[in-house]
Amino acid sequence: MATPPVLICRPGPRASVLAEAIAARGFAVEHGEAMALEALPESPEMRAAWLDFDQFRRVVVVSPYAADCLAEALDRYWPQLPVGIDYYAVGAATAATLHRELGVRVHVPATGGETTSEALLALGSLQRLDDQRVLLVAGEGGRPLLAETLSERGARVTRLALYRRRLLEPDASLRRRLAEGDYRALVITSGEILEHLARWCSPAALNQPLIVSSTRLATLAGTLGFRRPVVASGATPAALAAAVAEEDPEKADIDHDDLEKG
């Protein structure tokens, strides 16, 4: 009987990198499509921000896809980037994308901690922002924490949504996996995807290991009924793959037996 795969539901091109990291640990991997990322057409607000890009003191980018969208826009308007701007990224993958596409140095949360908005806001250089112009590059929706906190600290924040996230109904294969709990572990790094897929999760699936990238997601998972959330050391492929490798699949079988008895 084939060993159940690790099920990943990360959207966009980063899914393949995560799959490779988990496969390198010796696990079969299956990718479940739960969300699509779609770049938004340029709006007047976007165009104004690109034209005034040299007026921003700090630029905060929340995801690798936002970084890609930013780099594409700046390539059209600024063949040579203006100087004097500090760049910030919530996580290492976003920072790597900015460095690769723009060649800029990027501030990130301290290593060893979670890659979250809260961790980024703890950086000393973001504590006092009196009247500084800050560009926040993100997708539609999402948490308002960054924009609200930066504004409270005195910044004049411009928030640009450069892409939208579109939830997808699971296909037949993913629905079956979630209905039967037929996977070694489920890896999710988005609260939106977690809430979306919880609707299709049976008690067996809720009792399987759920690998998440932050304590915030683990807390959300608990409220949704997941019994075995495991917090990885970060949202990088390496951190998530390590969490998968460290999880004991035999314990899930024991817990499932206990659940059936209950």
C-alpha positions in Angstrom: 0.0 0.0 0.0 1.4 3.4 -1.0 2.4 5.8 1.7 0.0 8.8 1.8 1.5 12.0 0.5 2.2 15.3 2.2 -0.6 17.6 1.0 0.4 21.2 0.3 -1.9 24.0 -0.6 0.4 27.0 -1.2 -0.7 29.1 -4.2 1.6 30.5 -6.9 5.0 29.5 -8.1 6.3 29.0 -4.5 4.3 25.8 -4.3 6.9 24.0 -6.5 9.8 25.1 -4.3 8.0 23.9 -1.2 7.2 20.6 -2.9 10.9 20.1 -3.7 12.0 20.8 -0.2 9.5 18.2 1.2 10.4 15.7 -1.4 14.1 16.1 -0.6 13.2 14.8 2.9 12.0 11.6 1.3 8.2 12.2 1.3 5.7 12.0 -1.6 4.0 15.3 -2.2 0.7 16.2 -3.7 -0.3 19.8 -4.5 -3.9 20.8 -3.9 -5.1 23.9 -5.7 -7.1 26.0 -3.3 -6.2 29.6 -4.3 -5.2 31.5 -7.4 -3.1 34.7 -7.4 -4.1 37.3 -10.1 -2.3 40.6 -10.7 -4.6 43.6 -10.8 -4.6 46.0 -13.7 -2.9 49.3 -13.1 -5.2 51.9 -11.4 -4.7 55.6 -11.1 -3.6 55.2 -7.5 -0.9 52.7 -8.6 0.3 55.0 -11.3 0.5 57.9 -8.9 2.5 55.9 -6.5 5.0 54.7 -9.1 5.5 58.2 -10.4 6.1 59.5 -6.9 8.1 56.4 -5.8 11.2 58.5 -5.0 9.1 60.3 -2.3 8.7 57.3 -0.1 11.1 56.8 2.8 10.2 53.1 3.4 8.6 50.4 1.3 7.0 47.4 3.1 6.2 44.3 1.0 4.1 41.5 2.5 4.5 38.5 0.1 6.7 37.2 -2.8 3.9 37.7 -5.3 3.6 41.4 -4.2 7.4 41.7 -4.6 7.1 40.4 -8.2 4.3 42.8 -9.0 6.2 45.7 -7.5 9.4 44.8 -9.5 7.4 44.6 -12.7 5.9 48.0 -12.1 9.1 49.7 -11.2 10.8 48.3 -14.2 8.4 50.3 -16.4 8.8 53.6 -14.5 12.2 53.5 -12.9 15.0 52.0 -15.1 17.3 53.1 -12.3 15.9 52.9 -8.7 15.9 56.1 -6.6 18.2 56.1 -3.6 17.4 56.7 0.0 14.6 54.1 0.3 14.6 51.4 3.0 12.9 48.1 2.0 11.1 45.8 4.4 9.7 42.3 3.9 7.6 40.1 6.2 9.5 37.0 5.3 12.8 35.7 3.9 11.2 34.6 0.6 9.8 38.1 0.0 13.2 39.6 0.8 14.9 37.2 -1.6 12.5 38.1 -4.4 13.1 41.9 -3.8 16.9 41.4 -3.7 16.8 39.2 -6.9 14.5 41.5 -8.9 15.6 44.9 -7.6 19.0 44.3 -6.2 18.1 46.1 -2.9 19.0 45.3 0.7 16.0 44.3 2.6 15.1 44.5 6.3 13.4 41.3 7.7 12.3 40.1 11.1 15.0 38.7 13.3 16.1 35.2 12.4 14.8 32.4 14.5 11.4 34.0 15.1 8.1 33.8 13.2 7.8 35.5 9.8 4.7 37.6 10.7 3.6 41.2 10.6 4.0 41.4 14.3 7.7 40.3 14.0 8.3 42.9 11.3 6.8 45.7 13.4 9.1 44.8 16.2 12.1 46.1 14.2 13.7 49.2 15.8 13.7 51.2 12.6 9.9 51.0 12.4 9.2 52.3 15.9 9.1 56.0 15.2 8.0 57.1 11.7 7.0 60.8 12.3 5.6 62.1 9.0 7.6 59.6 6.9 5.9 58.4 3.7 5.6 54.6 3.7 4.4 52.5 0.8 2.8 49.2 1.8 2.6 46.7 -1.1 0.2 43.8 -0.6 -2.8 42.0 -2.1 -6.5 42.8 -1.8 -8.0 42.2 1.7 -5.7 40.7 4.3 -4.9 41.9 7.8 -5.0 45.7 8.5 -2.4 45.4 11.3 0.6 46.7 9.3 -1.1 49.8 7.9 -2.8 50.6 11.2 0.3 50.3 13.3 2.6 52.2 10.9 0.0 55.0 10.9 -0.2 55.0 14.7 3.6 55.4 14.7 3.3 58.6 12.7 3.8 57.3 9.1 1.8 58.6 6.1 0.9 55.2 4.7 -0.1 54.4 1.1 -1.4 50.9 0.8 -1.5 49.5 -2.7 -3.2 46.2 -3.5 -1.4 44.8 -6.5 -3.1 41.5 -6.8 -6.2 39.5 -5.7 -6.5 36.1 -4.1 -9.3 33.9 -5.6 -10.4 30.9 -3.7 -10.9 27.7 -5.7 -13.3 24.9 -5.0 -11.2 21.8 -4.4 -11.1 19.3 -7.3 -12.2 15.7 -6.8 -8.8 14.5 -5.7 -8.4 17.1 -3.0 -11.9 16.7 -1.8 -11.3 12.9 -1.4 -8.1 13.5 0.5 -9.8 15.9 2.9 -12.9 13.6 3.2 -10.8 10.6 4.1 -7.9 12.2 5.9 -5.7 10.3 3.3 -2.4 12.2 3.7 0.6 12.2 6.0 0.3 15.9 6.8 -1.4 19.0 5.5 0.8 22.1 5.0 -1.0 25.5 5.0 0.5 29.0 5.4 -2.6 31.1 4.8 -5.5 31.7 7.2 -7.8 32.3 4.3 -7.0 28.9 2.7 -7.2 27.2 6.1 -10.7 28.6 6.7 -11.7 27.7 3.1 -10.5 24.1 3.2 -11.9 23.4 6.7 -15.3 23.2 5.1 -14.3 19.9 3.4 -12.3 18.4 6.2 -13.8 15.3 7.9 -13.1 14.3 11.5 -10.3 12.0 10.1 -8.7 15.0 8.3 -9.1 17.2 11.4 -7.1 14.6 13.4 -4.2 14.5 10.9 -1.1 16.7 11.4 -1.5 20.3 10.2 1.7 22.1 9.5 1.3 25.9 9.8 3.8 28.8 9.8 2.8 30.8 12.9 1.1 30.6 16.2 -1.7 32.8 14.9 -2.5 30.2 12.3 -2.3 27.4 14.9 -4.8 29.3 17.1 -7.1 29.7 14.1 -6.7 26.0 13.3 -7.8 25.1 16.9 -11.0 27.2 16.5 -11.7 25.4 13.3 -11.5 21.9 14.9 -8.0 20.8 13.8 -6.6 18.7 16.6 -2.9 18.5 15.7 -1.6 21.9 14.5 2.2 22.0 14.4 3.9 25.4 14.2 7.0 25.4 11.9 9.9 27.7 12.7 8.8 29.9 9.7 7.1 30.0 6.4 10.2 29.1 4.3 10.2 25.8 2.4 13.1 24.5 4.6 11.2 25.3 7.8 8.0 23.7 6.7 9.8 20.6 5.3 11.6 20.3 8.7 8.3 20.4 10.6 6.9 17.7 8.3 9.9 15.5 8.9 9.7 15.9 12.7 6.1 15.0 12.9 5.4 11.5 14.1 2.7 9.9 11.8 2.1 7.0 14.3 0.7 9.5 16.9 -2.0 10.5 14.4 -3.1 6.8 14.2 -3.3 6.6 18.0 -5.2 9.9 18.3 -7.6 8.7 15.5 -8.3 5.5 17.5 -9.0 7.5 20.6 -11.4 9.8 18.5 -13.3 6.8 17.2 -13.7 5.4 20.8 -14.9 8.8 21.9 
